[in-house]
Amino acid sequence: MQRKREEYLDLRRSLYDASPALASDAEPATGSGAGASEAAGGADSEAALLKQIRKDVPRTRLRPGGALCQVQADLLVESPRIQSFMERVLFVWAVRQPASGYVQGLNDVLMLLIVVGLADESRLPVDRLSTELLGAVSEERFAEIEADCYWCLTQILSEIFDHYTHGQPGIQRMVQRLKEIIRRIDAPLAAHLEAQCVDLSVTYLRWITCLMVRELPTACCARLWDTLIAESAQAVGHVRGSSDCGSAGFEALLVYFCACFTAYFSQRLQEMDFEAITFFLQQMPTDGFADREVEVLLGEAFVLKSLFQQAPRHLCGSE
């Protein structure tokens, strides 16, 4: 672990601290020729990357729940210390992943890892963190948490890397699969949504890109991720799905969880018209969710995953 922390520190120094994008008072480049043009192009791309990250980081939000109220959640996210932390990690990750680069929504994914890291340091549940506890973390320990979060982010995203590459083929695959699963497990809901001309693609895109961080209270989302990561670890050594069907671990269970999450609100959705459904999906009423609700949905998702894996063509959107 210490070796990985030192490795991240080296990456941060070479990719973030030494980036010309951070040198706001640097003099304009005066070189000429192809080498100078290439260097200028690299500096411009990093400047654009940093600008986008700095736009998105302040927009990051935690979903309150339990003892974590919205005010405390917002104060934690808006802490300059946290925002600098996020900027560094996202910048280093994006520079090291040129095939995808930075994608909006990664800031939300990273924020949950930060909360879990701080909760572990404070020996408190994730829904009991506060800015006061943040201030008690030393700079040295904060740097270690930053490194740990970077490597956790890297590992999780490696499971679903094609969700963030050009065209987002992984997400498109999951969205299509979700629609097919809903048609199979809740035909009345699927028929009602079709009758109301509701396309869930945009909603599912948000859910999958942010790994449900915006939809579930923080503690519930951590519980979900814990199971997804365990499924991914269990899938290691086994034959994973084809490129058309995705990972047999993390991604597969997430698809079924999202389907069960949709079906959980089926009765309410079937009583709504287009406008009401659209508004409802923008802010899912999950503030009262606790571990028991997530565990029930995970249980249902696991049953569906087990059933459909016996007929893998169902996973791939066969009719």
Backbone bond lengths (Angstrom), bond angles and torsions (degrees), N, CA, C in turn:
res aa  C-N    CA-C-N  psi(-1)  N-CA   C-N-CA  omega(-1)  CA-C   N-CA-C  phi
1 M - - - 1.454 - - 1.538 110.94 -
2 Q 1.326 115.26 -41.46 1.457 118.79 179.80 1.518 111.33 -63.81
3 R 1.330 115.85 -37.05 1.470 119.45 178.67 1.523 111.05 -63.54
4 K 1.335 117.15 -41.84 1.461 120.73 179.16 1.523 111.14 -67.02
5 R 1.321 116.42 -35.71 1.468 119.13 177.17 1.524 110.96 -65.14
6 E 1.306 116.55 -41.14 1.468 120.15 177.84 1.521 110.90 -67.43
7 E 1.316 116.11 -36.08 1.465 119.75 177.50 1.522 110.95 -63.23
8 Y 1.339 116.49 -42.95 1.461 118.77 177.20 1.519 111.39 -63.18
9 L 1.322 116.81 -40.79 1.457 120.05 179.60 1.521 110.84 -59.64
10 D 1.323 116.71 -40.07 1.467 120.97 176.75 1.527 110.62 -64.22
11 L 1.324 116.46 -41.86 1.466 120.26 178.15 1.528 110.66 -63.24
12 R 1.290 115.81 -42.73 1.472 120.07 179.84 1.528 111.09 -62.03
13 R 1.327 116.40 -42.39 1.468 119.63 179.44 1.516 112.17 -65.00
14 S 1.341 115.87 -42.64 1.466 119.17 -174.28 1.528 113.48 -82.08
15 L 1.323 117.58 -31.74 1.458 120.41 -175.30 1.523 113.87 -100.61
16 Y 1.326 116.45 -35.37 1.471 118.68 -178.19 1.525 111.63 -99.45
17 D 1.329 116.25 -59.35 1.470 119.56 -175.86 1.525 111.91 -59.65
18 A 1.345 116.49 -35.83 1.469 120.19 -176.90 1.529 113.04 -92.88
19 S 1.321 116.94 3.33 1.459 119.55 -178.00 1.524 111.22 -68.75
20 P 1.332 117.70 134.20 1.469 119.72 177.15 1.520 112.39 -63.82
21 A 1.338 116.49 -18.55 1.467 119.34 179.35 1.521 111.29 -65.16
22 L 1.338 117.05 -25.94 1.462 120.18 -179.61 1.521 113.05 -87.09
23 A 1.310 115.33 -15.63 1.460 119.20 -178.27 1.525 109.35 -82.60
24 S 1.305 116.21 76.23 1.469 120.86 -175.31 1.515 112.78 -64.18
25 D 1.345 115.98 -23.83 1.466 118.90 -179.18 1.524 111.51 -101.62
26 A 1.369 115.86 13.42 1.468 118.43 -179.81 1.523 110.27 -67.79
27 E 1.306 115.80 147.93 1.455 120.21 178.53 1.517 109.77 -76.03
28 P 1.342 118.72 151.63 1.457 121.46 177.94 1.525 110.31 -59.25
29 A 1.340 114.69 145.64 1.459 119.27 179.44 1.515 110.26 -63.12
30 T 1.337 116.45 136.06 1.460 120.67 -178.31 1.519 111.90 -114.88
31 G 1.342 117.69 -0.02 1.455 120.42 -179.29 1.516 111.14 -70.79
32 S 1.313 115.58 174.64 1.453 120.69 179.15 1.512 108.20 -142.98
33 G 1.322 115.86 167.89 1.447 119.93 177.95 1.513 111.91 91.38
34 A 1.354 115.14 179.60 1.459 121.33 -175.44 1.515 111.86 -62.66
35 G 1.325 117.69 -40.51 1.460 120.87 -179.16 1.505 111.69 -60.93
36 A 1.339 115.90 -43.96 1.458 119.40 179.38 1.521 111.62 -66.46
37 S 1.329 117.26 -37.80 1.464 120.98 179.59 1.518 110.75 -65.43
38 E 1.348 115.42 -41.18 1.460 119.14 178.97 1.514 111.27 -64.56
39 A 1.338 116.36 -41.76 1.457 120.47 178.71 1.519 111.18 -63.60
40 A 1.348 115.03 -41.80 1.466 119.00 179.22 1.520 110.89 -64.47
41 G 1.354 115.83 -38.66 1.456 119.52 178.84 1.506 111.55 -63.54
42 G 1.345 117.13 -41.36 1.455 120.93 177.84 1.513 111.87 -63.44
43 A 1.349 115.46 -41.52 1.464 119.66 179.20 1.528 110.61 -65.12
44 D 1.327 116.67 -39.20 1.464 120.28 179.71 1.530 111.24 -64.83
45 S 1.338 116.34 -41.90 1.462 119.23 -179.07 1.523 110.93 -66.08
46 E 1.321 117.30 -38.15 1.464 120.20 178.42 1.525 111.10 -70.46
47 A 1.326 115.84 -33.89 1.466 118.93 176.82 1.524 110.38 -65.70
48 A 1.341 116.51 -40.42 1.462 120.32 178.23 1.527 110.53 -66.09
49 L 1.319 115.90 -39.52 1.463 120.74 177.75 1.527 110.81 -61.63
50 L 1.306 116.02 -48.19 1.458 120.33 -178.82 1.528 110.89 -63.27
51 K 1.320 116.58 -38.30 1.465 120.81 179.09 1.527 110.93 -62.53
52 Q 1.342 116.73 -42.94 1.462 120.08 -179.44 1.525 111.33 -66.96
53 I 1.338 116.23 -42.48 1.467 119.74 178.75 1.525 110.24 -61.61
54 R 1.324 116.52 -41.95 1.466 119.99 -179.33 1.522 112.09 -68.75
55 K 1.321 117.63 -21.53 1.459 120.70 173.66 1.525 110.89 -75.39
56 D 1.330 115.28 -40.47 1.462 120.01 -171.90 1.519 114.03 -83.33
57 V 1.324 117.48 -35.60 1.462 120.08 -175.74 1.536 111.96 -56.20
58 P 1.331 119.83 -44.96 1.472 118.74 178.75 1.529 113.64 -65.77
59 R 1.333 117.02 -17.25 1.465 120.59 179.64 1.524 112.46 -85.16
60 T 1.305 117.23 -7.51 1.461 121.78 -178.23 1.525 110.03 -61.91
61 R 1.317 115.60 137.50 1.458 120.17 178.79 1.521 110.42 -137.72
62 L 1.330 115.02 143.28 1.450 121.53 171.61 1.518 108.40 -98.72
63 R 1.314 116.38 142.97 1.467 120.65 176.27 1.523 108.03 -85.63
64 P 1.321 118.30 118.20 1.471 119.75 -177.92 1.515 111.18 -69.03
65 G 1.301 114.92 165.33 1.460 121.37 179.57 1.512 108.54 171.31
66 G 1.316 117.71 152.28 1.453 120.40 -177.73 1.518 109.81 64.60
67 A 1.346 115.72 -129.60 1.465 120.04 -178.25 1.523 112.32 -85.86
68 L 1.333 116.73 -5.88 1.463 119.96 -178.43 1.523 109.71 -88.26
69 C 1.330 116.61 106.65 1.458 120.71 179.16 1.527 109.17 -85.76
70 Q 1.330 115.52 166.25 1.463 119.42 -177.00 1.521 111.83 -62.38
71 V 1.318 117.83 -37.27 1.462 120.67 -178.88 1.531 110.47 -62.27
72 Q 1.340 116.71 -48.44 1.455 120.32 179.58 1.525 111.19 -63.61
73 A 1.332 115.99 -39.98 1.469 119.84 179.21 1.529 110.76 -61.92
74 D 1.329 116.04 -44.79 1.469 120.26 -179.77 1.529 111.31 -65.86
75 L 1.328 117.08 -41.13 1.468 119.83 179.66 1.529 111.02 -62.83
76 L 1.324 116.11 -38.06 1.461 119.98 179.44 1.523 110.89 -65.78
77 V 1.320 116.44 -47.96 1.466 120.83 -178.74 1.527 111.16 -65.74
78 E 1.328 116.87 -36.59 1.463 120.80 -176.15 1.520 113.62 -82.67
79 S 1.320 117.45 -1.78 1.465 120.88 177.36 1.524 110.13 -59.40
80 P 1.344 119.05 128.55 1.478 120.97 178.26 1.524 112.37 -55.97
81 R 1.311 116.18 -32.51 1.458 119.95 179.30 1.533 111.41 -65.31
82 I 1.321 115.90 -42.60 1.463 120.95 178.55 1.523 110.77 -68.87
83 Q 1.319 116.91 -41.73 1.459 119.46 -177.08 1.527 111.74 -67.30
84 S 1.320 117.36 -35.95 1.474 120.43 175.58 1.527 110.25 -66.78
85 F 1.314 115.94 -41.28 1.461 123.16 175.80 1.529 109.41 -54.26
86 M 1.329 116.78 -52.02 1.458 122.12 -177.43 1.522 111.30 -63.38
87 E 1.310 116.38 -41.88 1.468 120.29 -179.69 1.530 110.89 -58.93
88 R 1.311 116.56 -46.14 1.461 120.27 -178.12 1.528 112.04 -64.25
89 V 1.319 116.35 -47.43 1.464 120.23 -177.02 1.528 110.79 -64.75
90 L 1.323 117.38 -46.95 1.459 120.96 -178.97 1.521 111.88 -64.52
91 F 1.325 116.59 -37.72 1.468 120.64 179.66 1.527 110.13 -65.59
92 V 1.316 116.73 -48.86 1.470 120.06 -179.08 1.523 110.35 -62.26
93 W 1.329 116.89 -43.57 1.462 119.42 -179.35 1.525 110.68 -61.91
94 A 1.318 117.20 -45.50 1.461 120.78 -176.85 1.525 111.98 -65.64
95 V 1.326 117.20 -40.51 1.463 120.23 179.53 1.526 110.51 -64.21
96 R 1.318 116.31 -35.30 1.466 120.45 -179.33 1.530 112.73 -81.44
97 Q 1.328 117.35 -6.89 1.469 120.92 -179.26 1.524 109.75 -124.44
98 P 1.341 117.46 68.96 1.473 119.58 -175.90 1.525 113.45 -63.40
99 A 1.334 118.04 -23.33 1.466 119.69 179.95 1.525 111.84 -67.16
100 S 1.329 116.80 -25.74 1.463 119.91 179.94 1.516 111.39 -117.43
101 G 1.337 116.08 -45.32 1.447 119.45 -174.08 1.513 110.73 69.18
102 Y 1.309 115.93 -166.26 1.465 120.08 -179.82 1.523 109.81 -79.63
103 V 1.338 116.21 138.25 1.458 122.86 178.03 1.526 107.95 -127.41
104 Q 1.318 116.45 135.99 1.460 119.69 178.06 1.524 109.83 -58.44
105 G 1.306 116.28 135.13 1.451 122.01 -176.74 1.518 111.94 111.86
106 L 1.345 116.26 -24.69 1.466 119.15 177.57 1.517 111.14 -65.60
107 N 1.322 116.98 -27.38 1.463 120.10 177.20 1.533 110.68 -62.83
108 D 1.338 117.06 -38.17 1.466 120.57 178.24 1.530 110.84 -68.44
109 V 1.332 115.77 -40.70 1.467 120.26 178.63 1.528 110.39 -60.88
110 L 1.330 115.53 -46.36 1.461 120.15 -179.61 1.522 111.45 -63.47
111 M 1.322 118.44 -37.12 1.455 120.99 -175.38 1.520 111.54 -61.04
112 L 1.328 117.43 -38.12 1.458 118.71 178.98 1.528 110.86 -64.66
113 L 1.327 117.09 -38.83 1.463 120.27 177.71 1.531 110.89 -63.41
114 I 1.318 116.32 -38.49 1.466 120.11 178.16 1.527 110.27 -63.00
115 V 1.316 116.47 -45.26 1.466 120.59 -179.84 1.519 110.78 -60.63
116 V 1.337 116.55 -43.57 1.465 120.37 179.42 1.529 110.33 -63.95
117 G 1.337 116.26 -41.61 1.462 119.74 178.61 1.516 112.53 -63.11
118 L 1.327 116.69 -42.68 1.459 120.51 178.93 1.532 111.57 -69.06
119 A 1.331 116.09 -36.19 1.462 119.49 177.86 1.524 110.56 -64.73
120 D 1.319 116.30 -39.95 1.464 119.73 177.85 1.523 110.91 -64.13
121 E 1.321 116.01 -40.62 1.466 120.39 179.03 1.521 111.23 -65.75
122 S 1.330 117.03 -38.63 1.458 121.58 -176.90 1.522 113.20 -87.04
123 R 1.341 116.74 -8.58 1.464 121.79 -177.42 1.528 111.35 58.55
124 L 1.333 114.52 40.24 1.462 121.02 179.29 1.521 109.52 -128.87
125 P 1.340 118.04 156.88 1.462 120.11 173.30 1.521 110.37 -62.32
126 V 1.321 116.63 154.99 1.462 120.23 -176.17 1.523 112.45 -64.43
127 D 1.323 117.39 -22.11 1.471 119.30 -178.98 1.527 112.82 -90.88
128 R 1.340 117.21 12.20 1.464 120.20 178.77 1.529 112.59 -121.66
129 L 1.319 115.75 15.58 1.463 118.82 178.41 1.516 110.73 -76.36
130 S 1.322 115.06 157.03 1.457 120.69 177.77 1.519 108.84 -151.91
131 T 1.321 116.25 167.08 1.459 120.26 178.47 1.524 111.14 -65.87
132 E 1.332 117.52 -27.26 1.463 119.87 177.64 1.530 110.66 -64.17
133 L 1.317 116.50 -42.48 1.462 120.29 177.76 1.524 111.08 -66.21
134 L 1.325 115.82 -35.59 1.463 119.99 177.95 1.522 110.63 -60.57
135 G 1.323 116.77 -39.85 1.456 120.90 -179.20 1.514 113.59 -67.10
136 A 1.338 116.93 -18.04 1.462 120.02 -178.95 1.520 113.23 -85.63
137 V 1.335 117.01 -6.55 1.469 120.88 -179.40 1.526 109.27 -84.50
138 S 1.316 116.83 125.63 1.470 120.98 -178.55 1.524 110.65 -68.05
139 E 1.333 116.51 160.32 1.458 121.26 179.11 1.526 111.28 -61.59
140 E 1.310 116.35 -39.83 1.470 120.24 -179.99 1.521 111.08 -63.42
141 R 1.328 115.89 -46.20 1.459 119.20 179.88 1.519 111.02 -69.45
142 F 1.315 117.13 -34.23 1.464 121.53 178.14 1.529 109.89 -62.60
143 A 1.330 116.59 -40.79 1.457 120.91 178.37 1.526 111.13 -64.57
144 E 1.322 116.89 -35.52 1.463 120.24 177.87 1.527 110.76 -68.34
145 I 1.324 116.80 -41.04 1.468 120.24 177.25 1.528 109.83 -63.23
146 E 1.319 116.55 -38.98 1.465 120.84 178.06 1.526 110.55 -60.24
147 A 1.312 116.80 -46.12 1.467 120.61 179.22 1.529 110.79 -63.27
148 D 1.320 116.47 -43.35 1.462 120.29 -179.86 1.533 110.63 -61.50
149 C 1.327 116.20 -42.14 1.467 119.92 179.73 1.524 111.24 -65.40
150 Y 1.313 116.79 -37.34 1.469 119.88 178.32 1.525 110.40 -60.53
151 W 1.321 116.71 -47.92 1.463 119.55 -177.52 1.524 111.80 -70.43
152 C 1.322 117.33 -33.70 1.467 120.08 175.37 1.525 110.50 -64.95
153 L 1.330 116.23 -44.40 1.466 120.76 177.57 1.526 110.32 -59.76
154 T 1.319 116.07 -44.80 1.462 120.80 -179.70 1.522 111.29 -60.44
155 Q 1.318 116.48 -43.23 1.464 120.37 -178.82 1.525 111.74 -67.21
156 I 1.324 116.96 -45.44 1.466 119.96 -179.24 1.523 111.00 -62.92
157 L 1.325 116.38 -45.72 1.463 119.38 -177.94 1.520 112.41 -70.12
158 S 1.330 117.41 -23.04 1.469 119.12 176.60 1.526 110.98 -65.94
159 E 1.344 116.34 -24.93 1.461 120.76 177.86 1.526 111.97 -71.92
160 I 1.324 115.77 -27.16 1.466 120.55 -173.60 1.528 109.78 -132.65
161 F 1.334 115.94 39.48 1.459 120.33 -170.81 1.525 112.41 -60.00
162 D 1.348 117.11 -36.21 1.466 118.00 -177.83 1.524 112.68 -74.24
163 H 1.333 117.23 2.66 1.468 119.84 170.95 1.526 110.67 -74.21
164 Y 1.311 116.45 -19.62 1.468 120.19 -170.97 1.526 113.19 -121.16
165 T 1.322 117.91 3.81 1.462 120.89 175.61 1.525 109.35 -84.40
166 H 1.321 116.34 176.53 1.467 121.18 -175.89 1.528 111.57 -55.71
167 G 1.320 116.23 128.96 1.454 121.17 -179.76 1.510 114.25 81.71
168 Q 1.323 117.16 -8.76 1.471 123.22 178.43 1.538 112.36 46.84
169 P 1.339 117.47 56.80 1.474 119.55 -177.24 1.518 113.22 -60.60
170 G 1.345 117.09 -34.03 1.455 119.06 179.97 1.511 112.10 -64.47
171 I 1.319 116.69 -42.76 1.460 120.15 179.59 1.520 110.73 -68.33
172 Q 1.329 117.04 -41.18 1.464 119.86 177.87 1.526 110.65 -60.50
173 R 1.327 115.78 -39.36 1.464 120.67 178.15 1.530 110.40 -63.06
174 M 1.335 116.49 -44.71 1.462 120.21 -178.42 1.520 112.19 -67.35
175 V 1.329 117.06 -38.37 1.463 120.67 179.11 1.523 110.40 -61.94
176 Q 1.330 116.25 -45.89 1.465 119.66 179.19 1.525 111.18 -63.61
177 R 1.322 116.24 -39.18 1.456 120.40 179.64 1.532 110.44 -65.30
178 L 1.339 115.80 -41.75 1.461 120.31 179.40 1.525 111.52 -60.16
179 K 1.306 116.16 -44.61 1.466 119.81 179.51 1.516 110.79 -60.26
180 E 1.331 116.41 -42.21 1.454 120.65 -179.72 1.530 110.75 -65.62
181 I 1.330 117.02 -42.00 1.465 120.56 -179.56 1.530 110.73 -63.32
182 I 1.342 116.58 -42.39 1.466 120.02 178.73 1.525 110.36 -61.05
183 R 1.334 117.02 -41.28 1.466 119.33 178.06 1.525 111.34 -61.33
184 R 1.318 116.29 -31.64 1.461 119.92 -175.99 1.530 112.87 -85.52
185 I 1.331 117.61 -33.14 1.473 118.78 -175.14 1.521 112.88 -99.86
186 D 1.342 117.84 -17.39 1.474 120.23 -179.04 1.523 109.04 -147.94
187 A 1.316 115.18 72.61 1.466 120.80 -177.34 1.530 113.08 -59.72
188 P 1.350 119.22 -40.79 1.478 118.68 178.64 1.537 112.45 -60.61
189 L 1.328 117.38 -40.53 1.460 119.80 178.21 1.520 110.51 -65.68
190 A 1.317 117.12 -44.98 1.461 120.61 179.12 1.525 110.97 -59.43
191 A 1.336 116.98 -41.05 1.465 121.04 179.76 1.529 110.85 -66.63
192 H 1.345 116.50 -40.28 1.472 120.03 179.63 1.527 110.74 -65.52
193 L 1.316 117.47 -43.68 1.461 120.25 179.46 1.525 110.88 -62.65
194 E 1.328 115.75 -38.96 1.463 119.49 178.42 1.522 110.90 -67.09
195 A 1.325 116.84 -39.95 1.462 121.05 179.24 1.524 111.55 -64.70
196 Q 1.351 116.36 -31.95 1.462 121.15 179.75 1.537 112.01 -89.80
197 C 1.332 115.62 3.71 1.478 121.38 179.72 1.532 111.75 60.38
198 V 1.318 115.93 37.09 1.460 121.35 179.11 1.521 108.90 -95.59
199 D 1.307 115.83 122.06 1.461 121.83 175.91 1.531 107.88 -105.77
200 L 1.310 116.49 118.11 1.455 120.85 -176.58 1.527 113.70 -82.24
201 S 1.311 117.96 4.42 1.472 120.59 -175.40 1.518 112.25 -57.26
202 V 1.333 117.31 -45.64 1.464 120.42 -177.64 1.525 110.45 -65.89
203 T 1.334 116.19 -41.45 1.468 120.39 178.45 1.518 110.66 -63.29
204 Y 1.315 117.17 -47.59 1.459 120.93 -179.93 1.523 111.38 -64.91
205 L 1.316 116.43 -34.45 1.463 120.11 177.39 1.525 110.55 -59.98
206 R 1.336 116.62 -42.44 1.462 120.81 178.90 1.525 110.89 -67.65
207 W 1.307 116.47 -45.02 1.463 119.89 -179.51 1.526 111.43 -57.70
208 I 1.324 115.58 -46.89 1.465 120.22 -173.16 1.522 111.20 -76.10
209 T 1.328 117.59 -40.79 1.461 120.26 -179.99 1.521 111.03 -60.65
210 C 1.329 116.29 -42.86 1.469 121.24 -177.16 1.521 112.97 -95.91
211 L 1.334 117.29 5.25 1.473 122.26 177.15 1.530 112.18 53.32
212 M 1.338 115.50 39.38 1.464 124.59 174.17 1.532 113.91 71.83
213 V 1.323 118.20 10.92 1.465 120.15 -179.17 1.527 111.40 -63.08
214 R 1.317 117.76 -36.52 1.463 120.62 -177.83 1.523 112.65 -80.96
215 E 1.325 116.90 -15.93 1.459 120.49 -175.35 1.520 113.77 -96.41
216 L 1.320 117.61 -28.82 1.460 120.95 -174.31 1.528 111.38 -112.84
217 P 1.338 117.77 148.12 1.464 119.52 170.94 1.527 109.67 -56.37
218 T 1.314 115.49 152.69 1.464 121.23 -172.14 1.523 112.90 -53.40
219 A 1.321 117.57 -48.17 1.465 120.42 -178.25 1.518 111.40 -64.20
220 C 1.322 117.33 -37.94 1.466 121.36 179.36 1.524 111.12 -67.50
221 C 1.327 115.80 -39.58 1.464 119.39 179.24 1.527 110.54 -66.28
222 A 1.321 116.50 -38.66 1.470 119.90 176.57 1.526 110.29 -62.02
223 R 1.333 116.44 -38.58 1.469 120.45 177.95 1.530 110.45 -64.70
224 L 1.321 117.18 -41.38 1.465 121.57 177.39 1.520 110.76 -61.45
225 W 1.318 116.79 -49.81 1.467 120.88 -178.66 1.525 111.32 -60.76
226 D 1.307 116.15 -37.31 1.458 119.77 179.96 1.527 110.23 -57.23
227 T 1.330 116.01 -42.36 1.464 120.22 179.41 1.519 111.50 -72.22
228 L 1.326 117.46 -40.38 1.466 120.39 178.96 1.525 111.23 -61.33
229 I 1.325 115.88 -41.99 1.466 120.26 179.56 1.529 110.07 -66.36
230 A 1.338 116.50 -39.64 1.461 120.04 177.87 1.528 110.84 -63.70
231 E 1.323 116.73 -40.42 1.464 120.67 177.25 1.526 110.95 -62.64
232 S 1.327 115.31 -40.43 1.462 119.98 178.96 1.525 110.94 -63.42
233 A 1.343 116.17 -43.35 1.465 120.23 179.59 1.522 110.59 -64.39
234 Q 1.330 116.31 -37.71 1.458 120.09 -179.94 1.520 111.57 -68.20
235 A 1.348 115.90 -29.46 1.461 120.15 -178.89 1.522 112.46 -75.57
236 V 1.335 117.80 -17.54 1.456 121.40 179.09 1.525 109.12 -61.26
237 G 1.305 115.23 130.18 1.460 119.28 -179.53 1.512 112.68 94.07
238 H 1.345 115.98 -15.11 1.456 119.75 176.62 1.523 108.93 -100.59
239 V 1.286 116.60 165.92 1.463 120.40 179.37 1.506 108.23 -72.67
240 R 1.307 116.70 122.83 1.460 120.84 178.51 1.519 109.86 -84.75
241 G 1.331 114.95 167.77 1.452 119.16 -179.75 1.508 111.51 -65.20
242 S 1.303 116.62 162.57 1.451 121.13 176.59 1.508 109.44 -69.34
243 S 1.322 116.81 172.06 1.463 120.43 179.92 1.512 111.50 -62.33
244 D 1.355 116.50 -22.98 1.456 119.36 179.11 1.519 112.16 -81.09
245 C 1.318 117.74 -20.07 1.465 120.57 -175.08 1.513 113.15 -113.34
246 G 1.337 117.91 -9.22 1.448 121.29 174.17 1.510 114.04 82.08
247 S 1.327 114.73 -172.24 1.457 122.22 -177.70 1.521 111.34 -65.25
248 A 1.336 114.83 143.13 1.463 119.88 178.17 1.522 111.50 -79.19
249 G 1.316 118.12 -8.84 1.450 121.24 -176.98 1.512 113.35 -108.52
250 F 1.319 115.54 -95.70 1.460 122.92 -172.91 1.532 111.93 -53.54
251 E 1.318 116.16 -54.81 1.467 119.72 -173.53 1.524 112.45 -67.23
252 A 1.322 116.80 -42.68 1.459 120.13 -175.31 1.522 111.62 -61.71
253 L 1.329 117.29 -46.58 1.462 119.43 -179.79 1.522 111.28 -68.10
254 L 1.335 117.59 -35.34 1.465 120.57 178.50 1.525 110.99 -61.68
255 V 1.321 117.10 -39.71 1.466 120.63 177.80 1.529 110.47 -58.30
256 Y 1.321 116.35 -47.41 1.456 119.68 -177.77 1.521 112.10 -71.16
257 F 1.325 117.30 -32.46 1.461 119.33 175.72 1.535 109.17 -63.49
258 C 1.316 117.23 -45.43 1.473 120.43 179.59 1.527 110.98 -61.53
259 A 1.326 116.76 -37.67 1.464 120.14 177.92 1.525 110.20 -65.13
260 C 1.319 117.73 -45.31 1.464 121.41 179.05 1.523 111.26 -66.58
261 F 1.329 116.73 -34.93 1.461 121.89 177.17 1.526 109.76 -63.23
262 T 1.319 117.06 -41.75 1.466 121.20 176.41 1.519 110.69 -63.53
263 A 1.330 116.13 -47.41 1.463 120.74 -177.96 1.526 112.07 -65.71
264 Y 1.331 117.47 -25.84 1.462 122.08 178.54 1.530 110.44 -57.83
265 F 1.324 116.37 -33.81 1.472 121.16 -178.69 1.526 111.67 -101.43
266 S 1.313 117.54 17.04 1.462 122.05 -172.86 1.520 112.97 -55.68
267 Q 1.319 117.34 -51.24 1.465 120.35 -176.13 1.525 111.23 -59.98
268 R 1.315 116.52 -43.04 1.467 119.97 -179.33 1.519 110.66 -66.47
269 L 1.320 116.24 -41.69 1.461 119.77 -179.24 1.525 111.35 -64.67
270 Q 1.320 117.29 -36.00 1.461 120.28 -178.16 1.520 112.62 -71.08
271 E 1.330 117.16 -13.43 1.465 121.15 177.18 1.523 112.60 -93.91
272 M 1.345 116.96 1.07 1.463 121.16 -174.81 1.520 111.83 -108.44
273 D 1.345 114.45 156.25 1.460 119.65 172.00 1.529 109.26 -94.64
274 F 1.320 116.44 -175.85 1.463 121.54 -174.48 1.528 111.93 -56.12
275 E 1.322 117.20 -48.65 1.460 120.72 -176.84 1.527 111.69 -63.56
276 A 1.323 116.24 -43.74 1.465 120.23 -179.04 1.526 111.04 -66.41
277 I 1.328 116.23 -39.84 1.464 119.90 179.01 1.522 110.65 -63.81
278 T 1.320 116.19 -43.64 1.461 120.63 -179.98 1.519 111.27 -59.97
279 F 1.310 116.42 -45.11 1.461 120.96 179.48 1.524 110.77 -65.72
280 F 1.323 116.16 -41.94 1.464 122.18 -178.66 1.530 110.58 -60.86
281 L 1.323 117.08 -43.58 1.459 121.15 -176.59 1.529 112.48 -71.11
282 Q 1.323 116.28 -22.76 1.464 119.14 179.11 1.522 112.14 -71.58
283 Q 1.318 117.27 -27.79 1.464 121.65 -179.70 1.521 108.39 -143.17
284 M 1.314 115.90 83.90 1.456 120.34 -177.46 1.533 110.30 -63.04
285 P 1.325 118.01 135.73 1.476 121.49 -176.19 1.530 111.78 -79.30
286 T 1.321 115.44 74.76 1.471 119.51 -176.58 1.525 112.61 -114.81
287 D 1.314 118.52 10.57 1.464 120.25 -177.61 1.531 111.80 -59.40
288 G 1.325 116.63 -27.87 1.454 120.18 179.67 1.520 113.83 -89.06
289 F 1.323 117.39 2.26 1.459 120.69 179.65 1.530 110.56 -66.41
290 A 1.324 114.94 146.09 1.466 122.05 173.83 1.528 107.75 -135.69
291 D 1.313 116.09 -176.33 1.465 119.67 -177.77 1.523 112.30 -55.94
292 R 1.336 117.19 -35.20 1.467 119.30 -175.46 1.529 111.05 -63.30
293 E 1.337 117.85 -39.30 1.471 119.82 178.64 1.529 110.83 -66.06
294 V 1.319 115.95 -43.36 1.463 119.74 -179.66 1.526 110.47 -65.40
295 E 1.322 116.93 -40.09 1.465 120.28 -179.16 1.527 111.53 -65.75
296 V 1.329 117.24 -36.83 1.455 120.17 176.64 1.528 109.93 -64.25
297 L 1.335 116.70 -45.99 1.463 120.65 179.43 1.523 111.40 -64.30
298 L 1.325 117.04 -38.51 1.470 120.12 177.51 1.529 110.40 -65.13
299 G 1.318 116.60 -39.71 1.459 119.64 177.42 1.515 111.73 -61.51
300 E 1.333 116.37 -44.51 1.463 120.52 177.94 1.525 110.93 -64.30
301 A 1.332 115.59 -40.69 1.466 119.94 179.78 1.525 111.25 -63.92
302 F 1.317 115.95 -40.35 1.458 119.63 -179.65 1.528 110.87 -65.67
303 V 1.335 117.16 -39.34 1.470 120.57 178.16 1.524 109.85 -62.69
304 L 1.334 116.72 -46.15 1.466 119.87 179.51 1.528 111.33 -63.08
305 K 1.317 115.71 -43.17 1.464 119.75 179.19 1.529 110.31 -59.62
306 S 1.312 116.45 -44.22 1.463 120.53 -179.78 1.527 111.11 -63.52
307 L 1.335 117.11 -40.74 1.454 120.85 179.90 1.516 112.28 -67.62
308 F 1.330 115.99 -47.76 1.459 119.61 -175.56 1.522 112.39 -73.05
309 Q 1.325 117.74 -25.03 1.456 119.25 178.15 1.520 111.44 -65.32
310 Q 1.328 116.56 -22.05 1.453 119.24 176.38 1.530 111.49 -74.74
311 A 1.343 115.48 -13.88 1.467 121.50 176.89 1.512 107.51 -135.39
312 P 1.342 117.83 74.25 1.465 122.02 -171.41 1.515 114.92 -58.59
313 R 1.331 118.60 -20.73 1.465 119.23 178.95 1.526 110.79 -64.06
314 H 1.327 116.63 -28.13 1.471 119.19 176.44 1.529 110.31 -62.60
315 L 1.337 117.17 -36.62 1.463 121.38 -179.82 1.506 111.52 -64.18
316 C 1.316 117.13 -30.75 1.456 121.38 -172.08 1.516 112.39 -93.93
317 G 1.328 115.59 13.18 1.465 118.68 173.34 1.500 114.45 81.56
318 S 1.331 118.08 24.67 1.450 119.59 177.06 1.523 109.45 -68.75
319 E 1.277 115.59 150.95 1.461 120.46 179.15 1.525 109.43 -89.20
